[in-house]
């Protein structure tokens, strides 16, 4: 086994970010974090993230639940009511995420103006 392979498998940032560093996960987490109550239903999330398809939002929520970053609460009523909220681990991720968002807001113009079109 090569050193590169071992380094890749044991690199914390690669292993962690690869699990929720996709296009939608951080936006879902941040949207839950910024909600007034910290709890949102699927349609509320979808309404706030209109450019995310229902299928992609559903897959993203399932992934974040498997990672223990969000909690899915199903209420035994008709029609079924499902609410999503951040877990304690999800909440602990929010300070670095909000710092990244602050950085992005400060440097947005610079980053976009240096974009390489392929």
Backbone as JSON Lines, residues from 0, in Angstrom:
{"i":0,"aa":"X","n":[0.84,-1.17,0.0],"ca":[0.0,0.0,0.0],"c":[0.89,1.24,0.0]}
{"i":1,"aa":"X","n":[0.56,2.2,-0.83],"ca":[1.39,3.4,-0.94],"c":[1.11,4.36,0.21]}
{"i":2,"aa":"X","n":[2.11,5.22,0.47],"ca":[1.94,6.23,1.52],"c":[0.81,7.2,1.18]}
{"i":3,"aa":"X","n":[0.65,7.51,-0.11],"ca":[-0.41,8.42,-0.53],"c":[-1.78,7.85,-0.16]}
{"i":4,"aa":"X","n":[-1.98,6.57,-0.41],"ca":[-3.25,5.94,-0.1],"c":[-3.53,5.98,1.4]}
{"i":5,"aa":"X","n":[-2.52,5.69,2.21],"ca":[-2.67,5.72,3.67],"c":[-2.95,7.15,4.12]}
{"i":6,"aa":"X","n":[-2.23,8.12,3.59],"ca":[-2.43,9.52,3.95],"c":[-3.84,9.98,3.58]}
{"i":7,"aa":"X","n":[-4.31,9.53,2.43],"ca":[-5.65,9.92,2.0],"c":[-6.71,9.37,2.97]}
{"i":8,"aa":"X","n":[-6.59,8.1,3.31],"ca":[-7.59,7.46,4.16],"c":[-7.58,7.98,5.59]}
{"i":9,"aa":"X","n":[-6.45,8.54,6.03],"ca":[-6.37,9.03,7.41],"c":[-6.43,10.55,7.52]}
{"i":10,"aa":"X","n":[-6.61,11.23,6.4],"ca":[-6.67,12.69,6.4],"c":[-8.05,13.15,6.89]}
{"i":11,"aa":"X","n":[-8.11,13.78,8.06],"ca":[-9.42,14.17,8.62],"c":[-10.23,15.09,7.71]}
{"i":12,"aa":"X","n":[-9.59,16.08,7.12],"ca":[-10.37,17.04,6.32],"c":[-10.97,16.36,5.09]}
{"i":13,"aa":"X","n":[-10.22,15.49,4.45],"ca":[-10.76,14.78,3.28],"c":[-11.91,13.87,3.68]}
{"i":14,"aa":"X","n":[-11.72,13.15,4.75],"ca":[-12.74,12.18,5.17],"c":[-14.0,12.86,5.69]}
{"i":15,"aa":"X","n":[-13.87,13.99,6.32],"ca":[-15.04,14.67,6.87],"c":[-15.75,15.47,5.77]}
{"i":16,"aa":"X","n":[-15.02,16.32,5.08],"ca":[-15.65,17.18,4.07],"c":[-16.24,16.37,2.92]}
{"i":17,"aa":"X","n":[-15.66,15.25,2.58],"ca":[-16.19,14.45,1.48],"c":[-17.6,13.93,1.79]}
{"i":18,"aa":"X","n":[-17.97,13.9,3.04],"ca":[-19.28,13.38,3.42],"c":[-20.4,14.42,3.37]}
{"i":19,"aa":"X","n":[-20.06,15.7,3.5],"ca":[-21.11,16.73,3.42],"c":[-20.64,17.99,2.71]}
{"i":20,"aa":"X","n":[-19.63,17.87,1.88],"ca":[-19.12,19.03,1.15],"c":[-19.73,19.19,-0.22]}
{"i":21,"aa":"X","n":[-20.88,18.57,-0.45],"ca":[-21.53,18.69,-1.75],"c":[-22.23,20.05,-1.89]}
{"i":22,"aa":"X","n":[-22.91,20.23,-2.97],"ca":[-23.53,21.51,-3.29],"c":[-24.62,21.93,-2.31]}
{"i":23,"aa":"X","n":[-25.36,20.98,-1.73],"ca":[-26.54,21.32,-0.97],"c":[-26.44,21.15,0.54]}
{"i":24,"aa":"X","n":[-25.59,20.28,1.03],"ca":[-25.58,19.94,2.45],"c":[-25.34,21.14,3.36]}
{"i":25,"aa":"X","n":[-24.32,21.93,3.06],"ca":[-24.04,23.09,3.92],"c":[-25.18,24.1,3.88]}
{"i":26,"aa":"X","n":[-25.84,24.21,2.72],"ca":[-26.97,25.13,2.63],"c":[-28.15,24.64,3.47]}
{"i":27,"aa":"X","n":[-28.39,23.33,3.49],"ca":[-29.46,22.77,4.32],"c":[-29.13,23.02,5.79]}
{"i":28,"aa":"X","n":[-27.9,22.72,6.18],"ca":[-27.5,22.91,7.58],"c":[-27.65,24.37,7.98]}
{"i":29,"aa":"X","n":[-27.19,25.27,7.15],"ca":[-27.25,26.69,7.46],"c":[-28.7,27.19,7.51]}
{"i":30,"aa":"X","n":[-29.53,26.69,6.61],"ca":[-30.94,27.08,6.59],"c":[-31.63,26.65,7.87]}
{"i":31,"aa":"X","n":[-31.36,25.43,8.32],"ca":[-31.91,24.98,9.6],"c":[-31.38,25.84,10.75]}
{"i":32,"aa":"X","n":[-30.1,26.12,10.71],"ca":[-29.47,26.93,11.76],"c":[-30.1,28.32,11.85]}
{"i":33,"aa":"X","n":[-30.4,28.92,10.73],"ca":[-30.9,30.29,10.69],"c":[-32.41,30.39,10.88]}
{"i":34,"aa":"X","n":[-33.11,29.27,10.89],"ca":[-34.57,29.34,11.05],"c":[-34.91,29.84,12.45]}
{"i":35,"aa":"X","n":[-36.04,30.48,12.57],"ca":[-36.46,31.08,13.85],"c":[-36.54,30.05,14.97]}
{"i":36,"aa":"X","n":[-37.07,28.88,14.66],"ca":[-37.28,27.86,15.69],"c":[-36.21,26.78,15.69]}
{"i":37,"aa":"X","n":[-35.4,26.73,14.63],"ca":[-34.41,25.66,14.51],"c":[-35.01,24.37,14.0]}
{"i":38,"aa":"X","n":[-36.29,24.42,13.64],"ca":[-37.01,23.25,13.15],"c":[-37.75,23.64,11.88]}
{"i":39,"aa":"X","n":[-37.59,22.83,10.83],"ca":[-38.29,23.09,9.57],"c":[-38.86,21.8,9.01]}
{"i":40,"aa":"X","n":[-39.96,21.94,8.33],"ca":[-40.54,20.81,7.6],"c":[-39.95,20.79,6.19]}
{"i":41,"aa":"X","n":[-40.13,19.67,5.5],"ca":[-39.55,19.5,4.17],"c":[-39.97,20.64,3.25]}
{"i":42,"aa":"X","n":[-41.26,20.92,3.18],"ca":[-41.73,21.96,2.26],"c":[-41.19,23.34,2.62]}
{"i":43,"aa":"X","n":[-40.99,23.6,3.9],"ca":[-40.4,24.88,4.31],"c":[-38.96,24.97,3.81]}
{"i":44,"aa":"X","n":[-38.2,23.89,3.99],"ca":[-36.83,23.87,3.48],"c":[-36.82,24.05,1.96]}
{"i":45,"aa":"X","n":[-37.69,23.31,1.29],"ca":[-37.73,23.38,-0.18],"c":[-38.11,24.78,-0.65]}
{"i":46,"aa":"X","n":[-39.03,25.41,0.06],"ca":[-39.43,26.78,-0.29],"c":[-38.26,27.76,-0.15]}
{"i":47,"aa":"X","n":[-37.39,27.53,0.82],"ca":[-36.24,28.41,1.04],"c":[-35.09,28.09,0.09]}
{"i":48,"aa":"X","n":[-35.12,26.9,-0.49],"ca":[-34.04,26.47,-1.4],"c":[-34.66,26.07,-2.74]}
{"i":49,"aa":"X","n":[-35.28,27.04,-3.4],"ca":[-36.07,26.74,-4.59],"c":[-35.26,26.16,-5.75]}
{"i":50,"aa":"X","n":[-33.95,26.4,-5.77],"ca":[-33.14,25.87,-6.86],"c":[-32.68,24.43,-6.61]}
{"i":51,"aa":"X","n":[-33.08,23.85,-5.49],"ca":[-32.77,22.45,-5.16],"c":[-34.02,21.62,-5.43]}
{"i":52,"aa":"X","n":[-33.9,20.6,-6.26],"ca":[-35.06,19.77,-6.57],"c":[-35.51,19.0,-5.33]}
{"i":53,"aa":"X","n":[-36.76,18.56,-5.33],"ca":[-37.28,17.79,-4.21],"c":[-36.49,16.5,-4.03]}
{"i":54,"aa":"X","n":[-36.14,15.87,-5.14],"ca":[-35.37,14.62,-5.09],"c":[-34.0,14.84,-4.45]}
{"i":55,"aa":"X","n":[-33.32,15.92,-4.85],"ca":[-31.99,16.2,-4.3],"c":[-32.08,16.61,-2.84]}
{"i":56,"aa":"X","n":[-33.09,17.39,-2.49],"ca":[-33.26,17.79,-1.1],"c":[-33.52,16.56,-0.23]}
{"i":57,"aa":"X","n":[-34.36,15.66,-0.7],"ca":[-34.65,14.44,0.04],"c":[-33.38,13.61,0.25]}
{"i":58,"aa":"X","n":[-32.58,13.45,-0.8],"ca":[-31.33,12.68,-0.7],"c":[-30.35,13.37,0.25]}
{"i":59,"aa":"X","n":[-30.28,14.68,0.19],"ca":[-29.39,15.44,1.06],"c":[-29.8,15.29,2.52]}
{"i":60,"aa":"X","n":[-31.09,15.38,2.79],"ca":[-31.58,15.22,4.16],"c":[-31.29,13.83,4.7]}
{"i":61,"aa":"X","n":[-31.47,12.81,3.86],"ca":[-31.17,11.44,4.28],"c":[-29.69,11.29,4.62]}
{"i":62,"aa":"X","n":[-28.84,11.85,3.78],"ca":[-27.4,11.77,4.03],"c":[-27.02,12.48,5.33]}
{"i":63,"aa":"X","n":[-27.55,13.67,5.54],"ca":[-27.23,14.43,6.76],"c":[-27.76,13.73,8.01]}
{"i":64,"aa":"X","n":[-28.88,13.04,7.87],"ca":[-29.41,12.27,8.99],"c":[-28.5,11.08,9.3]}
{"i":65,"aa":"X","n":[-28.02,10.4,8.27],"ca":[-27.1,9.27,8.46],"c":[-25.8,9.72,9.11]}
{"i":66,"aa":"X","n":[-25.39,10.94,8.83],"ca":[-24.16,11.49,9.41],"c":[-24.38,12.05,10.82]}
{"i":67,"aa":"X","n":[-25.61,12.0,11.29],"ca":[-25.99,12.51,12.62],"c":[-25.8,14.01,12.75]}
{"i":68,"aa":"X","n":[-25.97,14.73,11.62],"ca":[-25.89,16.19,11.65],"c":[-27.28,16.81,11.78]}
{"i":69,"aa":"X","n":[-28.31,16.08,11.33],"ca":[-29.67,16.54,11.51],"c":[-30.51,15.43,12.13]}
{"i":70,"aa":"X","n":[-31.59,15.85,12.76],"ca":[-32.54,14.91,13.37],"c":[-33.84,15.0,12.58]}
{"i":71,"aa":"X","n":[-34.41,13.85,12.27],"ca":[-35.68,13.77,11.57],"c":[-36.73,13.25,12.55]}
{"i":72,"aa":"X","n":[-37.73,14.07,12.81],"ca":[-38.79,13.69,13.74],"c":[-40.07,13.45,12.95]}
{"i":73,"aa":"X","n":[-40.61,12.23,13.05],"ca":[-41.84,11.87,12.36],"c":[-42.96,11.81,13.4]}
{"i":74,"aa":"X","n":[-44.03,12.53,13.15],"ca":[-45.17,12.55,14.06],"c":[-46.27,11.64,13.51]}
{"i":75,"aa":"X","n":[-46.84,10.79,14.37],"ca":[-47.86,9.83,13.93],"c":[-49.24,10.47,13.75]}
{"i":76,"aa":"X","n":[-49.32,11.34,12.76],"ca":[-50.59,12.0,12.46],"c":[-50.9,11.8,10.98]}
{"i":77,"aa":"X","n":[-52.13,12.07,10.6],"ca":[-52.53,11.98,9.2],"c":[-52.94,13.37,8.76]}
{"i":78,"aa":"X","n":[-52.33,13.91,7.7],"ca":[-51.19,13.36,6.98],"c":[-49.92,13.41,7.83]}
{"i":79,"aa":"X","n":[-48.94,12.57,7.5],"ca":[-47.7,12.52,8.3],"c":[-47.01,13.88,8.36]}
{"i":80,"aa":"X","n":[-46.48,14.2,9.52],"ca":[-45.73,15.44,9.7],"c":[-44.3,15.06,10.05]}
{"i":81,"aa":"X","n":[-43.36,15.61,9.3],"ca":[-41.94,15.33,9.52],"c":[-41.24,16.67,9.69]}
{"i":82,"aa":"X","n":[-40.42,16.77,10.74],"ca":[-39.66,17.98,11.0],"c":[-38.18,17.65,11.08]}
{"i":83,"aa":"X","n":[-37.37,18.59,10.65],"ca":[-35.92,18.44,10.66],"c":[-35.3,19.51,11.56]}
{"i":84,"aa":"X","n":[-34.27,19.12,12.28],"ca":[-33.54,20.06,13.14],"c":[-32.08,19.61,13.21]}
{"i":85,"aa":"X","n":[-31.23,20.51,13.66],"ca":[-29.82,20.16,13.83],"c":[-29.64,19.32,15.09]}
{"i":86,"aa":"X","n":[-28.76,18.35,15.02],"ca":[-28.36,17.61,16.22],"c":[-27.31,18.45,16.95]}
{"i":87,"aa":"X","n":[-26.88,17.99,18.1],"ca":[-25.81,18.69,18.82],"c":[-24.55,18.74,17.96]}
{"i":88,"aa":"X","n":[-24.25,17.64,17.25],"ca":[-23.07,17.64,16.39],"c":[-23.26,18.63,15.24]}
{"i":89,"aa":"X","n":[-24.47,18.68,14.69],"ca":[-24.76,19.65,13.63],"c":[-24.61,21.08,14.12]}
{"i":90,"aa":"X","n":[-25.1,21.33,15.32],"ca":[-24.96,22.67,15.9],"c":[-23.5,23.04,16.11]}
{"i":91,"aa":"X","n":[-22.68,22.06,16.49],"ca":[-21.26,22.34,16.73],"c":[-20.52,22.66,15.43]}
{"i":92,"aa":"X","n":[-21.11,22.3,14.3],"ca":[-20.51,22.6,13.0],"c":[-20.8,24.03,12.55]}
{"i":93,"aa":"X","n":[-21.8,24.65,13.11],"ca":[-22.25,25.96,12.63],"c":[-21.23,27.09,12.81]}
{"i":94,"aa":"X","n":[-20.47,27.19,13.89],"ca":[-19.48,28.27,13.96],"c":[-18.48,28.27,12.8]}
{"i":95,"aa":"X","n":[-17.88,27.13,12.44],"ca":[-16.98,27.17,11.27],"c":[-17.73,27.46,9.97]}
{"i":96,"aa":"X","n":[-18.96,26.98,9.84],"ca":[-19.73,27.24,8.62],"c":[-20.05,28.73,8.51]}
{"i":97,"aa":"X","n":[-20.48,29.35,9.6],"ca":[-20.78,30.78,9.54],"c":[-19.51,31.6,9.29]}
{"i":98,"aa":"X","n":[-18.37,31.14,9.8],"ca":[-17.1,31.82,9.49],"c":[-16.79,31.72,8.0]}
{"i":99,"aa":"X","n":[-17.04,30.56,7.41],"ca":[-16.82,30.38,5.97],"c":[-17.76,31.27,5.18]}
{"i":100,"aa":"X","n":[-19.0,31.39,5.6],"ca":[-19.97,32.26,4.93],"c":[-19.54,33.72,5.04]}
{"i":101,"aa":"X","n":[-19.07,34.12,6.21],"ca":[-18.57,35.49,6.38],"c":[-17.41,35.76,5.43]}
{"i":102,"aa":"X","n":[-16.48,34.8,5.34],"ca":[-15.34,34.95,4.43],"c":[-15.83,35.06,2.99]}
{"i":103,"aa":"X","n":[-16.8,34.21,2.63],"ca":[-17.33,34.24,1.26],"c":[-17.99,35.58,0.95]}
{"i":104,"aa":"X","n":[-18.7,36.13,1.91],"ca":[-19.33,37.43,1.7],"c":[-18.28,38.53,1.52]}
{"i":105,"aa":"X","n":[-17.2,38.47,2.27],"ca":[-16.14,39.47,2.17],"c":[-15.38,39.36,0.85]}
{"i":106,"aa":"X","n":[-15.2,38.16,0.35],"ca":[-14.32,37.94,-0.81],"c":[-15.07,37.5,-2.06]}
{"i":107,"aa":"X","n":[-16.38,37.6,-2.04],"ca":[-17.19,37.13,-3.17],"c":[-16.75,37.74,-4.49]}
{"i":108,"aa":"X","n":[-16.63,39.06,-4.56],"ca":[-16.28,39.72,-5.82],"c":[-14.91,39.27,-6.32]}
{"i":109,"aa":"X","n":[-13.95,39.13,-5.42],"ca":[-12.61,38.69,-5.82],"c":[-12.64,37.26,-6.36]}
{"i":110,"aa":"X","n":[-13.35,36.4,-5.69],"ca":[-13.42,35.0,-6.12],"c":[-14.11,34.89,-7.46]}
{"i":111,"aa":"X","n":[-15.23,35.57,-7.62],"ca":[-15.99,35.48,-8.86],"c":[-15.23,36.12,-10.02]}
{"i":112,"aa":"X","n":[-14.54,37.23,-9.77],"ca":[-13.8,37.89,-10.85],"c":[-12.6,37.08,-11.3]}
{"i":113,"aa":"X","n":[-12.11,36.19,-10.45],"ca":[-10.96,35.34,-10.82],"c":[-11.4,33.98,-11.34]}
{"i":114,"aa":"X","n":[-12.69,33.81,-11.58],"ca":[-13.21,32.53,-12.03],"c":[-12.65,32.16,-13.4]}
{"i":115,"aa":"X","n":[-12.22,30.94,-13.51],"ca":[-11.7,30.43,-14.77],"c":[-12.85,29.71,-15.47]}
{"i":116,"aa":"X","n":[-13.14,30.12,-16.69],"ca":[-14.22,29.5,-17.46],"c":[-13.61,28.39,-18.29]}
{"i":117,"aa":"X","n":[-14.15,27.2,-18.13],"ca":[-13.6,26.04,-18.82],"c":[-14.47,25.65,-19.98]}
